[in-house]
Amino acid sequence: MALLEDLFKINPVTGLVVSIGVVLLRPIVLPVVGQILRPAVKAAIKGGLILCDEVLEIGEAASDLFTEAHAELASETAQPVVSGATQDLLARPAERSRKRRQKSST
């Protein structure tokens, strides 16, 4: 922007000539620039769509893994009711050590 401001400050005639040149060349330059940029913009959009699809697939895979892990955790924490020594093996380590201390103190 400073370049254009300096151009208009130096000589008003120069600024007028540049403005007229831009107005006259605009119908020629814009279609050429559009033809050059159109494939690049389309490629960028296609790349964005591919990236979006990949991210969605990764999200689905992560969701499936989360669901599987949640189901496994739920099945591991739902302990069957077992009597005697087998139930003692299924108890958590802190509970087992507490039971051992109670047995040894009696």
Helices and strands as residue ranges (DSSP letters): H 2-10, H 12-77, H 85-90, H 93-105
